[in-house]
Amino acid sequence: MSELVVENASVDYGSTVGVADVSLRVNSGELVAVLGPSGCGKTTLLLAIAGLLPLSAGRIAVGDRGLSSPSGTVPPEKRGVGWVPQEASLFPHLSVGDNIGFALSGGARRGGARGRERSARIAELAELVGLEGLVGRAPNQLSGGQAQRVALARALAPRPDVLLLDEPFAALDTQLRVGLRREVAELLREQGTTSLLVTHDQEEALTLADRVAVIRDGRLEQFGTPEEVYQQPASDWVARFVGDVVELEGEWRHGRVSCALGAVEAAAVGFTPRDGERVRLMLRPEWIVPRPDLLARAAAGADARVSGISYAGHDAMLTCDLVTGPRVRMRLPAVELPQVGEELRLAVQRPGLAFAA
Ligand SMILES: Nc1ncnc2c1ncn2[C@@H]1O[C@H](COP(=O)(O)OP(=O)(O)OP(=O)(O)O)[C@@H](O)[C@H]1O
């Protein structure tokens, strides 16, 4: 069993808080993304799990094997925790094969039974990451994507209980990044590797992970499935951080918010509003849709004029000026788009989120 348990973990750098009271459980074989802005404590959390930073409070364990607590830390090499760094950091004087096999025993005595076992494992991993023809190459003869594959194979070689990936795709160009990260996520799932992936890229976290841990100022703001953190953010900060939002002022009345888009059904987050109370309505741009069938007088809707279109191929972001004043953004599939200047009747197709004003 290789469930990773982090319980009320805190790491202090003198007077600076690295992470504070973070609790999360990564199930065996699960891929969890740790998402947060720069400086929020993502790397600190990973370093603590790797045994490179001591805890000032809490505990870290894999299954029922305790790894870190304020009273002691199992050294990094004995934790069964693998690490894939941001830059591949391969050993320049070793071949691809020897880089992959670096943490395997039997390296010194080639040819013996252990040496043969090691070679077989290197070949198996090289094939797994799609580098079977390149084991004899030097690291400086690899592309950035190939080097990252070697770093992944090297980390997987000793069959770690838990794999930590610290922004492993950040240095790659967009097209390569998207392809490689999908491949790596599939590979980790196939291998059943319990993995924690640090990223500041919302799309990366939402598309790859089984669950996402959103961190802010060293604290865990939300831990949930990609759908939960996107559709039901725990706070207005998470709502803004994990995706685009449209924000409107309004008044709460019987489960709806009366605002510039009409009377929009909404769920209150983190508070219980009174009827008549001022609230802030948050919507995702794709929750707003044109509804030509909706009567102009309908309470759930508003008239608008398209003032701008930002085309992204698969979809487009439209800026619309509501006749009631505010400007909203709306995301539509780029199949049949309206024109700039066109008048639309807009409605909200799913309940919005109401936050305290
Ligand atoms: N060695 C250190 N000494 C003192 N403070 C540190 C040290 N390392 C990190 N910090 C502070 O701890 C906090 C968390 O830093 P951390 O590197 O974990 O953030 P991060 O989320 O990984 O950021 P980034 O995405 O920019 O890498 C920050 O306020 C940072 O300034």
The ligand as an SDF file (V2000), in Angstrom:
LIG
                    3D

 31 33  0  0  0  0  0  0  0  0999 V2000
   15.1660   28.7470    2.1410 N   0  0  0  0  0  0  0  0  0  0  0  0
   14.2010   29.6220    2.4350 C   0  0  0  0  0  0  0  0  0  0  0  0
   14.3570   30.5160    3.4350 N   0  0  0  0  0  0  0  0  0  0  0  0
   13.3780   31.3950    3.7580 C   0  0  0  0  0  0  0  0  0  0  0  0
   12.1880   31.4500    3.1350 N   0  0  0  0  0  0  0  0  0  0  0  0
   11.9820   30.5900    2.1220 C   0  0  0  0  0  0  0  0  0  0  0  0
   12.9680   29.6430    1.7100 C   0  0  0  0  0  0  0  0  0  0  0  0
   12.4700   28.9260    0.6730 N   0  0  0  0  0  0  0  0  0  0  0  0
   11.2270   29.3990    0.4510 C   0  0  0  0  0  0  0  0  0  0  0  0
   10.9120   30.4000    1.3090 N   0  0  0  0  0  0  0  0  0  0  0  0
    9.6470   31.1460    1.3990 C   0  0  0  0  0  0  0  0  0  0  0  0
    8.6170   30.2030    1.6610 O   0  0  0  0  0  0  0  0  0  0  0  0
    7.4390   30.5110    0.9210 C   0  0  0  0  0  0  0  0  0  0  0  0
    7.0650   29.3300    0.0250 C   0  0  0  0  0  0  0  0  0  0  0  0
    8.0860   29.1460   -0.9720 O   0  0  0  0  0  0  0  0  0  0  0  0
    8.0150   27.9720   -2.0470 P   0  0  0  0  0  0  0  0  0  0  0  0
    9.3150   27.9670   -2.7880 O   0  0  0  0  0  0  0  0  0  0  0  0
    7.6120   26.7150   -1.3860 O   0  0  0  0  0  0  0  0  0  0  0  0
    6.8440   28.4770   -2.9990 O   0  0  0  0  0  0  0  0  0  0  0  0
    6.3520   27.9070   -4.4280 P   0  0  0  0  0  0  0  0  0  0  0  0
    4.8780   27.8510   -4.3370 O   0  0  0  0  0  0  0  0  0  0  0  0
    7.0580   26.6440   -4.7480 O   0  0  0  0  0  0  0  0  0  0  0  0
    6.8110   29.0660   -5.4000 O   0  0  0  0  0  0  0  0  0  0  0  0
    7.2550   29.0020   -6.9650 P   0  0  0  0  0  0  0  0  0  0  0  0
    6.0130   28.5770   -7.7420 O   0  0  0  0  0  0  0  0  0  0  0  0
    7.6420   30.4190   -7.2450 O   0  0  0  0  0  0  0  0  0  0  0  0
    8.3810   28.0120   -7.0700 O   0  0  0  0  0  0  0  0  0  0  0  0
    7.7580   31.7900    0.1510 C   0  0  0  0  0  0  0  0  0  0  0  0
    7.2860   32.8670    0.9160 O   0  0  0  0  0  0  0  0  0  0  0  0
    9.2600   31.7990    0.0840 C   0  0  0  0  0  0  0  0  0  0  0  0
    9.7470   33.1290    0.0000 O   0  0  0  0  0  0  0  0  0  0  0  0
  1  2  1  0
  2  3  1  0
  2  7  2  0
  3  4  2  0
  4  5  1  0
  5  6  2  0
  6  7  1  0
  6 10  1  0
  7  8  1  0
  8  9  2  0
  9 10  1  0
 10 11  1  0
 11 12  1  0
 11 30  1  0
 12 13  1  0
 13 14  1  0
 13 28  1  0
 14 15  1  0
 15 16  1  0
 16 17  2  0
 16 18  1  0
 16 19  1  0
 19 20  1  0
 20 21  2  0
 20 22  1  0
 20 23  1  0
 23 24  1  0
 24 25  2  0
 24 26  1  0
 24 27  1  0
 28 29  1  0
 28 30  1  0
 30 31  1  0
M  END
$$$$
